[in-house]
């Protein structure tokens, strides 16, 4: 099936409009601005310019500190590149078309993006990449006000997953997340994102001069890791009011620290504080992601796990469906007969069991709805099972890079390095989906796109972590592999990756989307 080619003039106009939109867009993060390297696909090449993704990743990870910001960023970027936003609350029958590009969100914290090949037929397979977009954090408690202690204003927070570990001490912490606001005119409740990007909070250590009391070996997260956010003149200053007549008793704002409510309201342009219905806010390290090392071969950043793989997967999906030049509007894989899918899931760090997690029906129901649209009069259940059997999933979560100071903790010949490539994650006890077939298939993909694969497995005397792979693979019955980019200092508030790793991820993931059909045909 051949799609009618667009005139060159139309494609030139489209390219110019995209460039102007990129320059004027208020979403500067991750969209390749005029002072950043433009990926090779925008230059008319089907290869991947690995280095060109370093700067956009630095911007993305710095400017999008919470899961809500990250998903909103990806959604806006997908729309910029021609993807259509879908809603789970309406039928997709009239919206999905062959050659189309789409995405759908759930809870504002999970997102699935997919493209439908021009030659797609019901029952054909899907090449899927699944990542998690949440990260360790310290989240505000439902009532975050605390009584002043010795003149300090403090904030009641709770650890999300492994957040509030000892690496959170003495860090410059901002506050961000989503705020539910009632529109005074319509009465509708809308979601607004907020980011206080200066050092609002800090969790101070106790000086070593205090002896055993200063030890970090047995910290009480409830009493000894309470952030300070300001000073009070007297104990009576910390009353449960904002100091403004616009807040009413028995409202959400009345249960929060008065000055925090004022700052959040000012950031969002809200004069009547009682219009703040609720919020989900968290602390985050405000230090920007930056290049490091003598030759700038490192990236030092927060929230790498697993926004790194999310970034690479979305960029790969966009690149795989981009025209090689403005004079040829066909992408390298435009006449594909498959679905190409990226799923970004929330709540992986706490088990994935919520409706926006990978253990929910989000991905299976999305694939099912696509199959239903294109199956026509066929039995959609039969078509869905056929689709799963023809599909393959990469569960892309970060892996452990070898740490030269702790070589004894690593298994020999299973120690990934930075700036080399994605590492396959193996585990003999089912914590990952990796097996001989999936490893061989991904190796063939790597061969075709000139990527290097590494391998990681934990020692027998250490505990293996889990990923979204097993739950998704078992729910759908698809072949799968666990493979992700390596990092140092996993679950620290700051981590280290290679400066080439974001682009190396794009390279392999794009190769997977481009070559899966032909590689799959090699396997009986």
C-alpha positions in Angstrom: 0.0 0.0 0.0 1.5 3.3 -1.0 0.4 6.6 0.4 0.1 9.5 -2.0 3.2 11.7 -1.7 2.8 15.3 -0.6 4.1 18.1 -2.9 7.6 19.3 -2.0 6.3 22.8 -1.4 3.9 21.5 1.2 6.6 19.7 3.0 8.9 22.8 2.9 6.1 24.8 4.4 5.5 22.1 7.0 9.3 22.1 7.9 9.3 25.9 8.2 6.2 25.9 10.4 7.8 23.3 12.7 11.0 25.4 13.0 9.0 28.5 13.8 6.9 26.7 16.3 10.0 25.2 18.0 11.4 28.7 18.4 8.3 30.2 19.8 7.0 27.3 21.9 7.0 27.8 25.7 8.0 24.1 26.1 11.8 24.6 25.9 12.7 21.3 27.5 13.7 18.6 25.2 12.5 20.3 22.1 15.6 21.0 20.1 15.9 24.8 20.2 18.1 26.9 17.9 21.2 26.6 20.2 21.0 22.8 20.6 22.1 20.1 18.3 19.4 18.8 16.0 19.1 15.0 15.8 20.2 13.4 12.6 16.7 12.6 11.6 15.9 16.3 11.2 18.9 16.6 9.0 17.8 14.2 6.4 19.7 11.1 7.7 18.3 7.8 8.8 21.1 7.2 11.2 21.1 8.5 14.8 23.4 11.4 15.9 24.0 10.0 19.4 25.7 13.2 20.7 22.8 15.4 19.7 20.5 14.0 22.4 22.8 15.0 25.3 21.8 18.6 25.6 18.0 18.0 25.2 18.2 15.3 27.9 19.9 17.7 30.3 17.1 20.2 29.7 14.4 17.6 30.1 15.6 16.1 33.3 16.2 19.6 34.9 12.9 21.2 33.9 10.6 18.3 34.6 11.2 17.3 38.2 7.9 15.4 38.9 6.0 12.6 37.2 3.3 15.1 36.3 5.8 17.5 34.6 7.5 14.7 32.8 4.2 13.3 31.3 3.0 16.8 30.4 6.3 17.4 28.6 6.1 14.2 26.6 2.5 14.9 25.7 3.3 18.4 24.4 6.3 17.1 22.5 4.3 14.3 20.9 1.6 16.8 19.8 4.3 19.0 18.3 5.4 16.0 16.2 1.9 15.3 14.9 0.6 12.8 17.4 -3.1 13.0 18.2 -4.2 13.0 21.8 -6.9 10.4 22.6 -9.2 10.1 25.6 -10.0 6.8 27.3 -13.5 8.1 28.0 -14.6 8.1 24.3 -14.6 5.6 21.5 -11.6 5.4 19.2 -13.3 3.8 16.3 -13.6 7.0 14.2 -10.2 8.3 15.2 -7.7 5.6 14.5 -6.3 5.3 10.9 -3.5 3.5 9.3 -0.4 5.6 9.3 -1.7 7.5 12.3 0.2 8.6 15.4 -1.5 8.8 18.8 -1.1 9.0 22.5 -3.3 8.6 25.6 -2.7 9.6 29.2 -4.0 8.2 32.4 -4.1 10.2 35.7 -1.7 12.7 34.2 1.1 10.5 35.4 1.2 7.6 32.8 1.2 7.8 29.0 1.1 5.4 26.1 2.1 6.6 22.6 1.7 4.5 19.5 1.8 4.6 15.7 -0.1 2.4 13.3 1.8 1.2 10.2 0.4 2.0 6.7 0.3 -1.7 6.0 -1.0 -2.7 9.4 -3.7 -5.4 9.5 -5.6 -6.8 12.5 -3.6 -9.5 14.1 -0.2 -8.1 13.1 2.2 -7.6 16.0 3.4 -4.7 18.0 6.9 -3.6 18.9 6.6 -2.2 22.4 8.9 -0.5 24.9 7.7 -0.1 28.5 9.4 2.2 31.0 8.5 3.8 34.3 8.3 7.5 34.7 8.1 7.8 38.5 11.1 8.4 40.7 12.0 8.2 44.4 10.6 11.3 46.1 9.5 12.9 49.4 5.8 13.8 49.1 3.8 16.2 51.2 1.4 14.6 53.7 -2.3 15.3 53.3 -2.0 17.8 56.2 1.5 19.2 55.8 1.3 21.9 58.5 3.4 21.3 61.6 3.7 23.3 64.8 6.8 25.5 64.9 9.8 24.2 66.7 12.3 26.7 68.2 11.2 29.2 65.5 11.5 26.9 62.5 8.6 26.3 60.0 8.7 22.7 59.0 6.9 20.6 56.4 5.3 17.2 57.0 6.5 14.8 54.2 6.5 11.1 53.7 8.9 9.0 51.6 7.7 7.7 48.2 9.4 4.3 47.8 13.0 4.7 48.9 12.9 8.5 49.0 14.2 10.3 52.1 17.3 8.2 52.3 20.5 9.7 53.6 21.4 11.2 50.3 18.6 13.7 50.8 20.4 15.4 53.7 21.8 18.9 53.1 20.4 19.2 49.6 18.7 22.3 48.1 15.1 21.1 47.6 12.3 22.7 45.6 8.6 21.8 45.7 6.5 20.8 42.7 3.6 18.8 41.5 0.0 19.2 40.5 -2.7 21.5 42.1 -6.4 21.0 41.6 -8.1 24.4 41.2 -11.7 25.3 40.9 -12.6 27.7 38.1 -14.5 30.5 39.8 -16.7 31.1 36.7 -17.5 27.6 35.5 -17.1 25.7 38.7 -15.0 23.1 36.9 -12.0 21.6 38.6 -8.8 21.7 36.6 -5.3 20.5 37.1 -2.4 23.0 37.2 1.3 22.2 37.4 3.5 24.1 39.7 7.3 24.2 40.3 9.0 26.2 43.0 12.5 25.9 41.4 14.5 27.6 44.1 15.8 26.0 47.4 12.6 26.2 49.4 13.4 23.3 51.8 16.3 21.6 53.4 16.9 18.6 55.6 19.8 19.5 57.8 22.3 17.0 59.3 23.5 17.1 62.8 27.2 18.2 63.1 29.6 15.4 63.8 30.7 17.2 67.0 27.5 15.8 68.7 29.0 12.3 68.5 26.8 9.2 68.2 23.6 11.4 67.9 25.0 12.6 64.5 25.3 9.1 63.0 23.3 8.5 59.8 23.2 4.7 60.3 19.8 4.6 62.0 17.9 7.7 61.0 14.3 8.1 62.0 12.5 9.4 58.9 9.5 10.6 60.8 11.4 12.8 63.3 14.9 13.4 62.0 14.2 14.0 58.3 11.6 16.8 58.6 12.4 19.6 56.1 12.8 23.2 57.3 11.1 25.7 55.0 11.3 29.0 56.9 11.6 30.9 60.2 8.8 32.1 62.5 9.0 35.1 64.7 7.0 33.5 67.4 5.2 30.3 68.1 1.9 32.1 67.5 2.9 33.1 63.9 2.3 29.5 62.8 -1.4 29.5 63.0 -3.6 27.7 60.5 -4.4 30.8 58.4 -2.8 32.4 55.5 -3.0 35.9 56.8 -5.5 36.8 54.1 -9.2 37.2 54.2 -9.5 35.1 51.0 -9.0 31.7 52.8 -12.0 30.2 54.5 -12.0 27.8 57.4 -12.6 24.1 56.7 -11.0 24.4 53.3 -8.0 22.5 52.0 -5.8 25.6 52.1 -6.5 25.9 55.9 -4.7 22.6 56.5 -1.5 23.6 54.8 1.4 25.8 55.9 0.2 29.4 55.5 3.2 30.8 53.6 3.4 27.7 51.3 -0.2 28.3 50.3 0.6 31.9 49.6 3.6 31.1 47.5 1.8 28.3 45.5 -1.2 30.6 44.9 1.1 33.4 43.7 2.9 31.1 41.3 -0.5 30.1 39.8 -2.1 33.5 39.9 -4.7 32.5 42.4 -6.2 35.3 44.6 -8.9 33.3 46.4 -7.0 30.5 48.2 -10.2 28.6 48.9 -10.2 27.7 45.2 -7.3 25.4 45.8 -9.2 22.1 46.1 -6.2 19.8 46.7 -2.7 19.1 45.6 0.0 16.4 45.2 3.3 18.0 45.8 6.8 16.6 46.4 10.3 17.8 47.2 12.9 17.6 44.5 16.6 18.3 44.2 16.9 21.7 42.3 20.5 21.2 41.2 20.5 21.2 37.4 21.6 18.1 35.4 25.1 18.9 34.1 28.0 17.5 32.2 31.0 16.3 34.2 34.4 14.6 33.9 37.6 15.9 32.3 36.1 15.5 28.8 32.5 15.9 29.8 31.9 12.2 29.4 29.5 12.0 32.4 26.0 13.4 33.2 25.3 14.1 36.9 21.6 14.4 37.5 18.6 13.6 39.7 15.6 11.4 38.9 17.5 9.4 36.2 15.7 6.1 37.2 13.8 5.7 34.9 13.2 9.0 33.1 16.4 8.3 31.1 14.8 5.3 29.3 11.5 7.2 29.0 13.3 10.0 27.2 15.2 7.7 24.9 12.1 5.6 24.1 9.9 8.6 23.2 12.7 10.2 21.1 13.1 6.8 19.3 9.4 6.6 18.5 9.4 10.1 17.1 12.6 9.4 15.1 11.3 6.1 13.7 8.3 7.9 12.2 10.1 11.0 11.0 10.7 11.7 7.3 14.3 11.4 6.3 14.2 14.8 4.6 11.7 17.4 3.7 12.0 16.3 0.1 10.8 12.8 1.0 8.0 12.7 3.4 8.3 8.9 3.9 9.9 7.7 7.1 12.3 4.7 7.0 9.5 2.5 8.4 6.4 4.3 7.1 5.1 1.2 5.3 5.4 -0.8 8.4 2.8 -3.5 9.1 3.0 -3.3 12.9 2.1 -1.1 15.8 5.0 0.8 17.5 4.2 1.5 21.1 5.9 3.2 24.1 4.4 3.0 27.5 5.5 5.2 30.4 4.0 4.0 33.7 3.7 5.5 37.1 4.1 3.7 40.5 6.8 1.2 39.5 8.8 2.1 42.5 6.0 1.0 44.8 4.8 -2.1 43.0 2.8 -0.8 40.0 -0.5 -1.9 41.4 -2.4 1.4 41.0 -4.6 2.1 37.9 -1.7 4.2 36.4 0.8 1.5 37.0 2.1 -1.2 34.6 0.2 -3.9 36.6 -3.1 -2.2 35.6 -5.1 -2.8 32.4 -3.6 0.4 30.7 -1.4 -1.3 28.1 -3.5 -4.4 27.5 -6.6 -2.4 27.1 -4.9 0.1 24.7 -3.7 -2.7 22.5 -7.2 -4.3 22.7 -8.9 -1.1 21.6 -6.6 -0.8 18.7 -7.3 -4.3 17.6 -11.0 -3.8 17.9 -10.9 -0.8 15.6 -9.0 -2.6 12.8 -10.5 -6.1 13.2 -13.8 -5.2 11.5 -16.2 -8.2 11.6 -13.5 -10.6 12.9 -13.5 -11.9 16.4 -11.6 -9.3 18.3 -10.6 -11.7 21.1 -9.0 -14.0 18.6 -7.3 -11.1 16.8 -6.0 -9.8 20.1 -4.4 -13.1 21.0 -2.9 -13.2 17.6 -1.5 -9.7 18.0 0.1 -10.6 21.3 1.7 -13.7 19.8 3.2 -11.6 17.1 4.5 -8.9 19.4 7.7 -8.2 21.4 8.2 -6.1 24.5 11.4 -4.3 25.7 11.0 -3.6 29.4 13.4 -0.7 29.6 14.5 0.2 33.1 17.9 1.5 34.1 20.6 -1.0 35.1 23.6 -0.9 37.4 26.9 0.4 35.9 30.1 -1.0 37.4 31.4 1.0 40.3 35.3 0.9 40.4 35.3 1.4 44.2 33.1 -1.7 44.8 34.3 -4.3 42.3 33.6 -7.1 44.7 29.9 -6.4 44.5 29.7 -7.3 40.8 29.5 -10.6 39.0 32.5 -11.1 36.7 31.7 -10.5 33.0 28.3 -9.0 34.0 29.4 -5.4 34.8 28.0 -2.8 32.3 30.0 0.4 31.6 28.9 3.9 30.8 28.8 5.3 27.2 28.8 1.8 25.7 25.2 0.9 25.2 22.1 -0.7 26.7 22.6 -3.6 29.1 20.4 -6.7 29.0 19.3 -7.6 32.5 19.2 -11.3 33.3 17.9 -13.1 36.4 17.4 -16.9 36.8 14.5 -16.5 39.2 12.0 -14.7 37.1 12.6 -11.1 38.2 13.2 -10.2 34.6 11.7 -11.5 31.4 15.1 -12.2 29.6 15.6 -15.6 28.0 17.7 -17.0 25.2 15.1 -16.2 22.5 14.5 -12.6 23.5 18.3 -12.1 23.9 19.0 -13.4 20.4 16.2 -11.3 18.9 17.5 -8.0 20.5 21.0 -8.9 19.5 19.9 -9.1 15.9 18.3 -5.7 16.2 21.5 -4.4 17.7 23.5 -5.8 14.8 21.3 -4.1 12.3 21.5 -0.7 13.9 25.2 -1.0 14.9 24.5 -0.9 18.6 26.5 -2.6 21.4 24.7 -4.7 24.0 26.0 -5.3 27.5 24.7 -7.8 30.1 24.0 -7.5 33.8 23.2 -10.1 36.4 23.3 -9.8 40.2 25.6 -12.0 42.3 24.1 -15.0 44.1 24.7 -13.3 47.4 22.8 -10.1 46.5 19.1 -9.3 46.1 17.8 -8.7 42.6 15.4 -5.8 41.8 12.2 -6.1 39.8 10.8 -4.3 36.7 7.6 -3.9 34.8 8.6 -6.6 32.4 7.3 -9.7 34.0 3.8 -8.3 34.9 3.3 -6.9 31.4 4.7 -10.0 29.6 2.6 -12.4 31.6 -0.6 -10.3 31.3 -0.4 -10.2 27.5 1.6 -13.4 26.8 4.2 -11.5 24.7 7.8 -12.3 24.2 9.9 -9.9 26.2 13.3 -8.8 27.4 14.6 -6.5 30.2 17.2 -4.1 29.0 18.1 -0.6 30.1 20.8 2.0 30.2 23.4 1.7 33.1 23.8 4.2 35.8 25.9 4.7 39.0 24.3 5.4 42.4 20.8 4.1 41.7 18.3 5.4 44.2 20.6 8.3 45.3 19.2 11.8 45.0 21.9 12.3 42.4 23.1 9.7 39.9 25.7 9.4 37.2 25.3 8.2 33.6 27.4 8.6 30.4 26.9 11.7 28.3 26.3 9.5 25.3 23.9 7.2 27.0 20.6 9.1 26.2 21.5 9.0 22.5 22.7 5.4 22.6 19.3 4.5 24.0 17.6 6.3 21.2 19.8 4.5 18.7 18.9 1.0 19.9 15.2 1.7 20.5 14.8 3.3 17.1 16.6 0.3 15.6 14.1 -1.9 17.4 11.1 0.0 15.9 12.7 0.1 12.4 13.9 -3.6 12.2 11.6 -5.6 14.4 9.5 -6.9 11.5 12.4 -8.3 9.6 14.1 -9.7 12.7 11.0 -11.3 13.9 10.7 -13.1 10.5 14.0 -14.8 11.2 12.6 -16.7 14.2 10.5 -19.8 13.7 
